């Protein structure tokens, strides 16, 4: 009998400290609110610097988020230790966290993870066990996505911890949700 030696991929990440000007959202005070509605859900939003991930965030804020929920913004990069990459990602996360609070009054946590985007998002989903993973598409055609691969397709097939919601790009419908 032969044993397989699987490579254990190192998993590294950096938390993003979000601005303190975002107030802490109090727990809902309604007595009839119990369980998931009272304590809120964790929702992962896959973020990059493109317009389609911003559109997916806007969609989630309008259609999915409730007051007690916590958004986990996840951005996969090739090197978490590179200061310029970290600073530009931190700036993006801060801007999106402020917008999420203004629009839906939700808490936001942000994490920049190292590695392949699809694998990193699935690992975060395994860690958090969220209610959903929301991501945008790059808008590539069928042939191009089959040949080059697709992060959303990878997550759809490999993320076993949560349902994956793939939001089509702006050109497919809503011009501006917010």
C-alpha positions as CSV (number, residue, x, y, z in Angstrom):
1,X,0.0,0.0,0.0
2,X,1.3,3.4,-1.0
3,X,0.9,6.6,1.1
4,X,0.4,9.9,-0.5
5,X,2.4,12.9,0.8
6,X,0.2,15.9,0.4
7,X,1.8,19.2,0.4
8,X,0.6,21.3,3.3
9,X,0.4,24.9,2.0
10,X,1.4,27.6,4.4
11,X,-1.5,30.0,5.2
12,X,-0.5,33.5,6.1
13,X,-2.6,36.6,6.5
14,X,-2.7,40.1,8.0
15,X,-5.6,41.7,9.8
16,X,-6.5,45.1,8.6
17,X,-7.1,47.7,11.3
18,X,-10.2,49.6,10.2
19,X,-10.8,53.2,11.2
20,X,-12.0,53.9,14.7
21,X,-14.5,56.5,13.4
22,X,-16.9,53.6,12.6
23,X,-19.0,53.2,15.7
24,X,-19.6,49.9,17.3
25,X,-23.1,48.6,16.3
26,X,-25.1,47.7,19.4
27,X,-26.8,44.3,19.6
28,X,-30.5,44.5,18.6
29,X,-32.7,45.0,21.7
30,X,-35.9,43.4,20.5
31,X,-37.0,40.6,22.8
32,X,-38.7,38.7,20.0
33,X,-35.4,38.6,18.0
34,X,-33.7,35.3,18.8
35,X,-31.0,33.0,17.4
36,X,-29.4,34.0,14.1
37,X,-31.3,37.3,13.8
38,X,-30.2,38.5,17.2
39,X,-26.5,37.6,17.1
40,X,-26.1,38.2,13.3
41,X,-24.5,36.2,10.6
42,X,-21.0,36.2,9.2
43,X,-20.8,37.0,5.5
44,X,-17.6,36.9,3.5
45,X,-17.2,39.3,0.6
46,X,-14.3,38.6,-1.7
47,X,-12.7,41.9,-2.6
48,X,-10.2,43.1,-5.2
49,X,-9.5,46.5,-6.8
50,X,-11.9,45.8,-9.7
51,X,-15.4,47.3,-10.2
52,X,-17.1,43.9,-10.2
53,X,-16.1,43.1,-6.6
54,X,-17.4,46.5,-5.6
55,X,-20.6,45.8,-7.4
56,X,-20.8,42.4,-5.5
57,X,-20.4,44.3,-2.2
58,X,-23.1,46.8,-3.1
59,X,-25.4,43.9,-4.0
60,X,-24.8,42.2,-0.7
61,X,-25.4,45.4,1.3
62,X,-28.7,46.0,-0.5
63,X,-30.0,42.4,-0.8
64,X,-28.4,40.3,1.9
65,X,-27.2,42.2,5.0
66,X,-29.1,42.8,8.2
67,X,-28.3,45.0,11.1
68,X,-26.5,42.5,13.4
69,X,-24.5,40.9,10.6
70,X,-20.7,41.1,10.3
71,X,-19.1,41.5,6.9
72,X,-15.7,39.9,6.5
73,X,-13.8,41.5,3.6
74,X,-11.2,39.1,2.2
75,X,-8.6,40.3,-0.3
76,X,-6.1,37.7,-1.6
77,X,-2.6,39.0,-2.6
78,X,0.6,37.4,-3.7
79,X,2.7,38.8,-0.8
80,X,1.2,40.0,2.5
81,X,4.5,41.3,3.7
82,X,5.0,43.8,0.8
83,X,4.2,47.2,2.4
84,X,2.9,49.0,-0.7
85,X,0.5,46.1,-1.5
86,X,-0.7,46.1,2.2
87,X,-1.2,49.8,2.3
88,X,-3.2,50.0,-0.9
89,X,-5.4,47.1,0.2
90,X,-5.8,48.6,3.6
91,X,-7.0,51.9,2.1
92,X,-9.5,50.0,-0.1
93,X,-10.8,48.0,2.9
94,X,-11.2,51.2,5.0
95,X,-13.2,52.9,2.3
96,X,-15.5,49.9,1.8
97,X,-16.0,49.4,5.6
98,X,-17.1,53.0,6.0
99,X,-19.5,52.6,3.1
100,X,-20.9,49.3,4.5
101,X,-21.6,51.0,7.8
102,X,-23.3,54.0,6.1
103,X,-25.5,51.9,3.9
104,X,-26.4,48.9,6.0
105,X,-25.2,49.6,9.6
106,X,-23.2,46.4,9.6
107,X,-19.9,45.6,11.4
108,X,-16.9,45.0,9.1
109,X,-13.7,43.0,9.6
110,X,-11.0,42.9,7.0
111,X,-8.3,40.4,6.2
112,X,-5.6,40.3,3.6
113,X,-4.6,36.8,2.8
114,X,-1.6,35.4,1.0
115,X,-1.9,33.0,-1.9
116,X,-4.1,31.9,-4.7
117,X,-7.4,33.8,-4.5
118,X,-9.8,30.8,-4.8
119,X,-7.9,28.7,-2.2
120,X,-7.6,31.6,0.2
121,X,-11.3,32.4,0.0
122,X,-12.2,28.8,0.6
123,X,-9.9,28.6,3.6
124,X,-11.4,31.7,5.1
125,X,-14.9,30.2,4.6
126,X,-13.7,27.0,6.3
127,X,-12.4,29.1,9.2
128,X,-15.5,31.3,9.7
129,X,-18.3,29.0,8.6
130,X,-20.2,32.0,7.2
131,X,-23.8,32.2,6.1
132,X,-22.6,33.0,2.5
133,X,-19.6,33.9,0.4
134,X,-20.3,36.7,-2.0
135,X,-18.1,37.5,-5.0
136,X,-18.2,39.2,-8.3
137,X,-17.1,37.9,-11.7
138,X,-14.5,39.2,-14.0
139,X,-16.9,39.1,-16.9
140,X,-14.9,36.7,-19.0
141,X,-16.6,34.6,-21.6
142,X,-17.1,30.8,-21.2
143,X,-14.1,29.9,-23.4
144,X,-11.7,32.3,-21.7
145,X,-12.8,31.2,-18.1
146,X,-12.4,27.5,-19.0
147,X,-8.9,28.1,-20.4
148,X,-7.6,30.5,-17.8
149,X,-9.6,29.4,-14.8
150,X,-12.0,31.4,-12.7
151,X,-11.8,32.3,-9.0
152,X,-15.6,32.3,-8.7
153,X,-15.8,29.0,-10.5
154,X,-13.1,27.5,-8.2
155,X,-14.9,28.7,-5.1
156,X,-18.3,27.5,-6.4
157,X,-17.0,24.0,-6.8
158,X,-14.6,23.8,-3.8
159,X,-16.1,25.9,-1.0
160,X,-17.9,23.3,1.1
161,X,-18.5,25.5,4.2
162,X,-21.0,28.0,2.8
163,X,-23.1,28.8,-0.2
164,X,-21.3,30.8,-2.8
165,X,-23.2,33.7,-4.3
166,X,-21.7,34.9,-7.6
167,X,-23.0,38.4,-8.5
168,X,-22.9,39.2,-12.3
169,X,-21.1,42.3,-13.4
170,X,-22.8,45.7,-13.8
171,X,-23.3,45.2,-17.5
172,X,-25.6,42.2,-16.8
173,X,-28.2,44.3,-15.0
174,X,-28.2,46.8,-12.1
175,X,-26.2,49.9,-13.2
176,X,-25.9,51.2,-9.7
177,X,-27.4,49.6,-6.6
178,X,-26.3,52.3,-4.2
